[in-house]
Every structure is written in C-alpha cells, then in structure tokens.
C-alpha cells in the first residue's frame, strides 16, 4: 500500500489508500483549460484510461475552473466541433479504439435512437461518421478520436474497450454563493471549508472562492457568514 500526503493549512493528512494512488496515476490533464471565443466557455481534456462514461460524467461535474463547474462537453455547432477537434489534435493522436474520449451525448433509453446531451440542450447539431450511430442499445454514448476527421462515434459506456478519457466543458456559473459543499444548506461545514482554505490562491479553488477572485480571503468568509443558515 502506498501513502499519499496532502498539505492542508500547514497540517499533513495521510491517506492510506491504494485506490487513491491508482486514481492519481490515471487522472491527468493534457493542458490548462482553453477558452473558446464562440461562447466564452472553457474546455479541457482529461486522461483517465479505461474510465466508464458514468464515472467520467460524475468526475467532470466535480471539476471546477475559475468558479465554473464542469460537465462533459456538449457540441451544438460545427464551429464548436471544429474547436474541440483542434484541441484534441494538439495533444492526442486519433485513429485507434483506445484513442477515444467521451463527450456528453447519450442514448436514452438505450436502443431508442433518441440522443441527448447531459445538459438537456437539444441535439439539433450532429456530426456522426457515415454509418454511425450503430449497434443501438449497446453503444449508447458518444466519443471523439476514432475517426481522424472529427466525426462522432458511438461506443459502449463501460469503458472496458479502452476509453482514453473525456472532455470537460466549463460554462459560466453563479452557484458559488456560500454553499461550498453544495449540500443545499450554508452551515458549519461551509464555514470550516473556507477557514481551512483561507489564504489559498489560484484558479481552481472551487466553492470556497465565493467571489471568483482567485483568493480565499475575508470576502469569502463574509459571504458564508451573511448566507449562514440559507437553505437549511
């Protein structure tokens, strides 16, 4: 069993979990999130070999960048598809089964031919490869990377075929208003989270950076205090 040490406000917390060690090894980001001028959203590719679509979806929704909470990328225009394909080609090589990264499209219910985005946006634009989607009811989610022209492929959601990772999209968000842990209630847990993170800086601070100024300071503490009890 390997031990991983994390620094938290001058205290060292040890996690004796082999699972955490493995997770840390397989999860890596290609580069800092990149903003697309077409909508102002940020996007990044996360490498997580063999990850399932559901695990990728959950992980994407826990990622935060510049006070924006992520989700699996949705593609609603040819321009957005071109941007994401360019982002993919800057760091990855296409053409293999295990070169594919998930996006946020899925068939619901499986086998119905009814494809949806995780955000509920209408799927008015599609970019399927000729002959895709196929194997309905079995290949129920969408990936990029098999075809080197940026067209889409439908794949099984379990990832055991060798999924490479997923693309995260970060739209603007106003959710960070004191409920740091997203429990629906601004309480002691939120206050403690801000206190333990006090003085931290950076663009990936999550809900503790309530005003999105990339530093956890008095302003964030006051936000939690003024909102204390909300939703409880």
N, C-alpha and C positions, 0 to 999 in steps of 0.2 A: 504494500500500500504506500502510495506517495503522499506527501504532505504539501499543501499549498498555503502560503502565508499572504494575508492581505493586510495592508496598513489602513487603519480607520482611526483618525484623530489621535495619533500617537499611541495607539494600542494595537497590538498584534493579535489577530484572531486566526487560529489554526483550524483548517478543515481537513479531516482525515478521510477523505472520500476518493476512492479510486475512480468513481464515476465522474466526479468533478474534474479530475485530471484528464480523463479521456475527452470530456466535453471541451475543456480549454484547448486541447490539441487540435480538435477537428473544426472548431469555430474560428474563422479568421476573416477579416475584411480585406478586400482587394485594395481599396483606397478610401480616402475620405469621401463622404457623400458629395455628389456633384449636383449642382442646381441646373435645371432646365429652364430656359427663358420662356418657353411656351406656356408654362403655368406657374412658375415660381417654386415648384416642388423640388425636393432633393431626392436623389436616388443613390443606392449603393448595392454592390454585390457582396453577399456573404457566402463564404465557402463552408459547407457543412456536409462532408461526404456521406452519402447514404441516408441522409435525413428524409423523413417522410413529409408529405405535403402538409399534413395537420401539424406536425411539430414545427415545420418552417413557418406556417401561418401564426402559430402561437408565439414563436420566437420573434417574428417580425413585429408583432403587436406589443411586445415588451421593449423594443428598441426605441430610444429617444435621441433625437439630434436637434440641437438648438431649440429646445422646448417644443419640438414637433414629435408626436408619437407615430411610429411607423405602421405600415401594413404591407402585405405582399403587393407588389406593383400591379396596377391596372393600366391597360393600354386602350385609349379611346380615340386615337387618331393615327394616321400614317406618320405624321411628324413625330409623335411620341414614340412610336415603334422604332423609327429611324434613330432617334436619340438613344434609346435603350440598347439597340443593336450596336451602335458605335461604342457605347460604354462597355458592352460585353467584349467586343473585338479588341479593345485597347489592352486587355489583360488576359483573355482566355482564347483558347483555340476551339473552333467548332468542329462538327463532323462525327463525333462519337456518341454512343449511347450514354456514356458517363461524362459527357461534356455539357449536359443539360441542367439548366437552372429553372426553378419554378417561378411562375408569376401567379397572380391572384385569381385565375379563372378556374371554374369547376363546373361539372355537370350535375344538375340537381332536378329530379332524382337521377341516380345513375341509370344510363340506358335510355333516357328520355329525349336526348338531343337538345335539352334546354340548358344552355350555358350561361353562367352568371359570374359577376365579379364579387369579390369578398366585401366590397364597399356598398353594394346594392346599386351601383351605377348601371345603366342599361348597356348591354353589349351590342351597341349599334355598329361598331367597327370590329372587323375580324381580319386576321392575316394568316389563315390556315394554308399550309402547304397543300398542293393538289393531292387529293386522296385522303386528306385529314379533315375532320377527326374520324378515326376508325376504331374498331374494337370497342364499340359502345358498351357501357356497363362495366367495363374492366379498366380501360384507360380513361379516367374521369377527371383529370386535372391537366393544366397547360404548362408547357415548358418551352424554353428557347435554347438553341445550341446544337441540335441535331442537324438542322439544315443550315447551310452557310450563306443563306440569302435573307436571314432574319424572319423567315416564316415560322409559324407555330406548329407544334406537335403535341398531341395528347398522349399522356403517359399514365401508368398505374400510380396511385397515390402513396404506396407503401415505401418507395424509395429503394427497395432492395435490388433493383436493377442497376443501381449505381448513380443515383442523383448526385450532382456536384454541389448544389446549394440553392440559393434563392435570391431574388432581387427585392429590396425593400424600398418603399416609397414613403417620403415624409411630407405630408401636406401641412399647411398652416394649422395651428391648433390654439385654442384658448382654454384648454382644460386645466391648466396648471394654476389653480386659484386657491391653494391651501390644502386640498385633499391629496397629499403627497403620495399616499399608498393606494389611492383610487378605491377606497373602501366604501365611499359614499358618505362618509362622516369625517369631519375635521376634528380630530381628537388628540389625545396624548401621544399616540404613535406618530402622528404627523409632526407634532412639536418636537419630539425627540429626534426624528429623522433630520429635521433642519438643524437642530443643535449639534448633532454628531457630524454633520457635513459643513458646519459653519466655517467659513474661510476658504472652502474649496473653490476652484475656478476651472473654467473650461466650457466646451460647447456641448457636453454630453452629461449634464448633471441631473437630468430627469426632473421630476416634480418638485424637488427641493428648491430649484431655481424658479420661484414662483413668478418672477417678473421678466424672466428670459434675458437677463443682462450678463450671463455667464459668470456670475459670482454669487455664492451663498452668503448673504450678509444681513444686516439689520432689517432691510426692506422685506426680505423673505420671511424673517421671523415675525415681523409685524403683520404680514398678510395672514399667517397662520393664526396669530393671536386675535386679530379682528374677525376672522372667519370661524373661530373656535366654536364648536357645537353645531355648525351648519350641517344639515342633513342627518343629524343623529336622532 
